[in-house]
Each structure stands twice: as structure tokens, then as C-alpha cells.
Amino acid sequence: MANTTAPVNVDRLSELTLEVLTTVGVPLQAFTTDLSSSVAQRGDVVSTRYADVPSTKDFSVAANRQPDDRDLAEIKVTLDQYKGVPIGFTDLERSYTDHELIQYWIEPSISAIVENIISDALTLADATNVTNSKTVTASAFDADEVADLAEGLSTRKVSRAGRAMIVPPSYMAGLVKDAKVTAASDNVEGRRPLQESAVARLHGFDIYEYNGSIPANSRNMTGLALQPQAICIAARQIAAPQEGTWYGTVQTITDPNSGLSIQMRAFYDDVIQRYEFSSLWGVNTDSEAGKKATAIVSA
């Protein structure tokens, strides 16, 4: 008869989950995020704020020296997305190879959650919220196009701090093939396009290659250039079951880079060994914040 392998160590499973989360969660840094444990623990709405663009005043007029109340704009984010990935293995399945089955499922599970969050955020970049767009096909996307996108944000007086660009692999390929990019071969970053087929930073943008879902919407969007305040994401750690009332194991894994937390639950129901990965989040923007982004659309 087959020998049953021992259950996967939950601490080890958490380590593997963190390794995956640290890798796939990078694009979250392109947005304004409120993902820490300090997010209000009550209610389903979180308020986050972004800095408005100030206007200069003629100080020779005494009345103009009064402080402007338009320093911060508020965006309310409703935490209405409680989603996760359930995994279950029968005793027979675990008798064969418990370790491999779990490890094979970790990466797609975490990737699915993070992709869902980013997809929700990118869905907001429609023609109503993000009114600015630039039409360029993947084959024509190069360093000059990135420079034009940077110019567009600067013309709208959008801060250079934290600018990012989320593009699919086909658009990243255009950048790594650009002679202007590869010509800078006398430094480490210059060699990156050839060694890693990637460009980390260009014309003030952190460039993120993203092979997840980018909602095309009515304008056929393929990517997004933005300053983080354009779109806000908030998340809250899921409450654990009350101690003494549940027989499973609960651990929260937090990405140190973005602050996003994924809860993992492991329990056995007499038939199936179950693992659940989940998170609670919400996204929002408004027309003023949307001016800090430019949709990249394909003709």
C-alpha cells in the first residue's frame, strides 16, 4: 500500500508564498496603495488622499496670502472585493505527492489574486476617469514614445515622483530592441535589455512588464503611464477566526515591498485537506486624479 506523506509544514508554505508574492506584487507599487495593517479596522470604506496641484498667487495683495484649502483631495475606497483561491487535496492525492501538489498551486494562486487587484485598478482607466491617451502600436513603441508620454504628464504639471508605466510583453519588446536603449552598453543598466530583456527605468518612468489582464475598454487600452496618485488601492488584513473556535491554522503573509497581505488558511475536513489564500481590497479614482495618467492605446 502507498505511504501517506506528512502534511506540508505551514511555516514553509508561508515562506514559499512570500517568495511568490514578493515577485508578482511589484506592479502594485505603480499605484497609491494603503495596504498596511494601519488601515482602519472598521467599516467598509477607507479614505485616502492625493495632493492637488497648487496655484501661485499675487502676494502683493494681502488677501491672497491666506492658505489654500485645496491641498489634499479625498478619495473614498470601498473594500468590496473579498476574493481568494481555494485548494483541496484528497487523502489519495496527498498519498502520492503532497509537497509537489501544494508548491505547484502556490504561484498561480497568488498570481491570480494580485492580477485580480491590478485588473480592478486598470479597469478604472477608462475614457471617463483617464481622459488623456496616446495611440501607439506595439511595433512602434520605443524610447521616443516614452519621452512623449513623459512630456504629456509634465505639461499637465504632474509630479515626476514615482512615475510608472505598465506595459505588456509586446510593448516591452519594442523598448529592449530600441537602439537608443541598447546603445547605453557601457553601464549595468545599459546591458539589462540584452541580458534580461527588460528596461527598469526610462525617461523618469519605472517600467513594469505585465503579462496579466489589461482591460482594453472602449479605447482598446494596452498599457498605462501614470503617477501613483492617479489610481488608489486599499486593502485590509482579513480577520482571523476567534481563537479556540476553529481547528485550522491561519497565517498572514505580507509583501515587504508593497505591503499587500494574503491570508492563508489550512484545515482538514475529514475528507479533503484544504488550503485557502485570500485578500480584501478596493480600488477607486476620480476625474481629477485621472489626469495624472495617460492610457496607452493600440490603433
C-alpha positions as CSV (number, residue, x, y, z in Angstrom):
1,M,0.0,0.0,0.0
2,A,1.1,3.6,-0.6
3,N,2.6,5.5,2.3
4,T,1.0,8.8,3.1
5,T,3.4,11.7,3.1
6,A,3.4,14.1,6.0
7,P,1.4,17.3,5.6
8,V,3.3,20.3,4.3
9,N,4.8,22.4,7.1
10,V,2.7,25.6,7.3
11,D,5.7,27.8,8.0
12,R,7.4,26.5,4.9
13,L,4.3,27.1,2.9
14,S,4.2,30.7,4.2
15,E,7.8,31.1,3.1
16,L,7.1,29.9,-0.4
17,T,4.0,32.1,-0.6
18,L,6.1,35.2,0.4
19,E,8.7,34.4,-2.3
20,V,5.9,34.4,-4.9
21,L,4.1,37.4,-3.5
22,T,7.3,39.5,-3.5
23,T,7.8,38.7,-7.2
24,V,4.3,39.1,-8.6
25,G,3.3,42.1,-6.4
26,V,5.7,44.5,-8.0
27,P,3.2,46.4,-10.3
28,L,1.2,47.4,-7.2
29,Q,3.9,49.9,-6.5
30,A,2.7,51.9,-9.5
31,F,-0.4,52.9,-7.7
32,T,-1.2,54.8,-4.5
33,T,-1.6,51.9,-2.0
34,D,-2.9,51.8,1.5
35,L,-2.2,48.1,2.3
36,S,-0.7,48.2,5.7
37,S,-2.2,46.9,9.0
38,S,-2.9,50.5,10.0
39,V,-5.8,50.7,7.6
40,A,-8.9,51.5,9.6
41,Q,-10.3,48.3,11.1
42,R,-13.9,49.4,11.0
43,G,-16.4,49.9,8.2
44,D,-16.1,49.1,4.6
45,V,-14.9,52.4,3.3
46,V,-11.3,53.7,3.6
47,S,-10.4,57.4,2.8
48,T,-7.1,58.1,1.1
49,R,-5.9,61.4,-0.2
50,Y,-3.7,62.8,-3.0
51,A,-2.1,66.1,-3.4
52,D,-3.8,68.6,-5.7
53,V,-1.8,70.9,-8.0
54,P,-1.4,74.3,-6.2
55,S,-1.6,77.6,-8.0
56,T,0.6,80.6,-7.4
57,K,-0.9,83.9,-6.1
58,D,0.0,87.5,-6.2
59,F,1.3,88.1,-2.7
60,S,1.2,91.9,-3.2
61,V,-2.5,91.5,-2.5
62,A,-2.8,90.7,1.2
63,A,-5.9,88.6,0.8
64,N,-4.0,86.2,-1.5
65,R,-1.7,85.2,1.4
66,Q,-4.4,83.2,3.1
67,P,-3.7,79.4,3.0
68,D,-5.4,77.5,0.2
69,D,-7.8,74.7,1.4
70,R,-7.2,72.7,-1.8
71,D,-4.1,71.0,-0.5
72,L,-5.4,67.5,-0.4
73,A,-8.2,65.7,-2.3
74,E,-10.0,62.8,-0.8
75,I,-10.8,59.5,-2.5
76,K,-13.0,57.0,-0.7
77,V,-12.2,53.4,-1.4
78,T,-14.8,50.8,-0.7
79,L,-13.4,47.5,0.4
80,D,-15.8,45.4,-1.6
81,Q,-13.5,42.7,-3.1
82,Y,-13.1,39.7,-0.8
83,K,-11.7,37.1,-3.1
84,G,-9.4,34.1,-2.8
85,V,-8.3,30.8,-4.2
86,P,-9.4,27.6,-2.5
87,I,-7.3,24.4,-3.0
88,G,-8.2,20.9,-1.8
89,F,-6.5,17.5,-2.0
90,T,-8.0,14.2,-1.1
91,D,-6.1,11.7,1.0
92,L,-5.3,9.7,-2.1
93,E,-3.8,12.7,-3.9
94,R,-1.7,13.6,-0.8
95,S,-0.5,10.0,-0.6
96,Y,1.3,10.4,-3.9
97,T,3.0,13.8,-3.6
98,D,1.6,16.3,-1.2
99,H,4.6,18.6,-1.4
100,E,4.6,19.0,-5.2
101,L,0.9,19.5,-5.4
102,I,1.0,22.3,-3.0
103,Q,4.0,24.0,-4.5
104,Y,2.6,23.8,-8.0
105,W,-0.5,25.6,-6.8
106,I,1.1,28.4,-4.8
107,E,2.4,30.6,-7.7
108,P,-0.8,30.5,-9.8
109,S,-2.9,31.2,-6.6
110,I,-1.0,34.2,-5.5
111,S,-0.6,35.4,-9.1
112,A,-4.4,35.2,-9.6
113,I,-5.1,37.3,-6.6
114,V,-2.6,40.0,-7.4
115,E,-3.7,40.0,-11.1
116,N,-7.3,40.5,-10.0
117,I,-6.3,43.5,-7.9
118,I,-4.3,45.1,-10.7
119,S,-7.0,44.3,-13.2
120,D,-9.5,46.1,-11.0
121,A,-7.3,49.1,-10.8
122,L,-6.6,49.2,-14.6
123,T,-10.4,48.9,-15.2
124,L,-10.7,52.5,-13.8
125,A,-8.5,53.9,-16.6
126,D,-11.5,54.3,-19.0
127,A,-12.3,57.4,-21.1
128,T,-14.3,58.9,-18.2
129,N,-11.7,58.7,-15.5
130,V,-8.5,58.9,-17.6
131,T,-9.2,61.4,-20.4
132,N,-5.7,61.5,-21.8
133,S,-4.5,58.8,-24.2
134,K,-1.7,58.2,-26.7
135,T,-2.2,55.9,-29.6
136,V,0.8,53.7,-30.5
137,T,1.1,50.1,-31.7
138,A,3.5,47.6,-30.1
139,S,5.8,47.6,-33.1
140,A,6.2,51.4,-32.9
141,F,6.7,51.6,-29.2
142,D,10.2,52.9,-28.4
143,A,12.1,55.3,-26.2
144,D,10.8,58.3,-28.1
145,E,7.2,57.3,-27.4
146,V,8.1,57.0,-23.7
147,A,9.6,60.5,-23.9
148,D,6.3,61.8,-25.4
149,L,4.3,60.2,-22.6
150,A,6.6,61.9,-20.0
151,E,6.2,65.2,-21.7
152,G,2.4,64.8,-21.6
153,L,2.4,64.3,-17.8
154,S,4.8,67.2,-17.3
155,T,2.7,69.5,-19.4
156,R,-0.2,68.7,-17.1
157,K,2.1,69.6,-14.1
158,V,2.1,66.0,-12.9
159,S,4.8,65.3,-10.3
160,R,7.8,63.3,-11.5
161,A,7.9,61.4,-8.2
162,G,7.0,57.7,-8.6
163,R,6.0,57.8,-12.2
164,A,5.5,54.3,-13.6
165,M,4.5,52.6,-16.8
166,I,2.7,49.2,-17.0
167,V,3.0,47.6,-20.4
168,P,2.5,44.1,-21.9
169,P,5.4,42.0,-23.1
170,S,4.9,43.1,-26.8
171,Y,5.5,46.7,-25.8
172,M,8.4,45.9,-23.6
173,A,9.9,44.1,-26.6
174,G,9.8,47.4,-28.5
175,L,11.8,49.1,-25.8
176,V,14.5,46.4,-25.5
177,K,15.0,46.5,-29.3
178,D,15.4,50.2,-29.4
179,A,18.9,51.2,-30.5
180,K,18.8,54.2,-28.2
181,V,18.2,51.9,-25.2
182,T,20.7,49.2,-26.1
183,A,23.4,51.8,-27.1
184,A,24.0,52.6,-23.5
185,S,26.1,49.4,-23.1
186,D,28.8,50.9,-21.1
187,N,26.9,50.6,-17.8
188,V,25.0,47.9,-16.0
189,E,21.6,49.3,-16.8
190,G,22.6,49.6,-20.4
191,R,23.3,45.9,-20.6
192,R,20.0,45.0,-19.0
193,P,17.9,45.0,-22.2
194,L,20.2,42.4,-23.7
195,Q,20.8,40.3,-20.6
196,E,17.3,40.4,-19.1
197,S,15.1,41.6,-22.0
198,A,13.9,44.3,-19.6
199,V,14.1,48.1,-19.1
200,A,13.8,49.1,-15.5
201,R,13.7,52.9,-15.9
202,L,13.3,55.2,-18.9
203,H,12.5,58.9,-19.1
204,G,11.5,59.1,-15.5
205,F,9.3,56.0,-15.6
206,D,9.7,52.8,-13.7
207,I,8.8,50.3,-16.5
208,Y,6.8,47.2,-15.4
209,E,6.3,44.4,-17.8
210,Y,2.9,42.9,-17.0
211,N,1.5,39.8,-18.7
212,G,-1.7,39.8,-16.8
213,S,-5.1,41.2,-17.9
214,I,-5.1,44.8,-19.0
215,P,-8.8,45.7,-19.6
216,A,-9.0,47.1,-23.2
217,N,-12.2,49.0,-22.5
218,S,-13.8,51.0,-25.4
219,R,-10.5,52.7,-26.3
220,N,-8.5,49.5,-26.8
221,M,-6.1,50.2,-24.0
222,T,-2.9,48.2,-23.9
223,G,-0.9,49.9,-21.1
224,L,-0.9,52.8,-18.7
225,A,1.6,55.6,-17.9
226,L,0.8,57.1,-14.5
227,Q,1.8,58.9,-11.4
228,P,0.8,56.8,-8.3
229,Q,-1.9,59.2,-7.2
230,A,-3.9,58.5,-10.4
231,I,-5.5,55.3,-9.0
232,C,-5.8,54.3,-5.4
233,I,-5.8,50.8,-4.0
234,A,-6.7,49.9,-0.4
235,A,-6.6,46.6,1.3
236,R,-7.2,45.2,4.8
237,Q,-6.0,42.1,6.5
238,I,-8.7,39.5,6.9
239,A,-9.8,38.9,10.4
240,A,-8.7,35.5,11.7
241,P,-11.2,33.1,13.3
242,Q,-11.7,33.7,17.0
243,E,-9.1,31.6,19.0
244,G,-10.5,28.4,20.3
245,T,-13.4,28.2,17.9
246,W,-11.6,26.8,14.8
247,Y,-9.4,23.9,14.4
248,G,-7.3,25.0,11.4
249,T,-4.1,27.1,11.0
250,V,-4.2,30.7,9.9
251,Q,-1.2,32.8,8.8
252,T,-0.9,36.2,7.2
253,I,1.8,36.7,4.6
254,T,2.8,40.3,3.9
255,D,4.9,41.5,1.0
256,P,7.5,43.9,2.5
257,N,7.7,45.9,-0.8
258,S,4.0,46.7,-1.4
259,G,2.5,46.0,2.0
260,L,-0.1,43.7,0.5
261,S,-1.2,40.9,2.8
262,I,-2.5,37.5,1.8
263,Q,-4.2,35.3,4.4
264,M,-3.6,31.6,4.2
265,R,-5.8,29.1,6.0
266,A,-5.1,25.3,6.2
267,F,-7.5,22.8,7.6
268,Y,-8.7,19.2,7.2
269,D,-12.4,18.4,6.9
270,D,-12.2,14.6,7.3
271,V,-12.2,14.2,3.5
272,I,-10.1,16.9,1.9
273,Q,-7.0,18.8,3.1
274,R,-7.9,22.4,2.3
275,Y,-5.8,25.5,1.7
276,E,-7.3,29.0,1.1
277,F,-5.5,32.1,0.0
278,S,-7.5,35.3,0.2
279,S,-7.4,39.1,0.5
280,L,-9.8,42.0,0.9
281,W,-9.3,45.1,-1.2
282,G,-11.0,48.0,-3.1
283,V,-10.0,50.5,-5.8
284,N,-11.1,54.0,-6.8
285,T,-10.2,57.2,-8.7
286,D,-11.8,60.4,-9.8
287,S,-11.6,62.7,-12.8
288,E,-9.0,65.0,-11.2
289,A,-6.8,62.1,-10.1
290,G,-7.2,60.5,-13.5
291,K,-5.4,63.5,-15.1
292,K,-2.2,62.1,-13.6
293,A,-2.3,59.1,-16.0
294,T,-2.2,58.5,-19.8
295,A,-3.7,55.5,-21.4
296,I,-1.6,53.7,-24.0
297,V,-3.9,52.5,-26.7
298,S,-3.4,50.5,-29.8
299,A,-4.7,51.7,-33.2
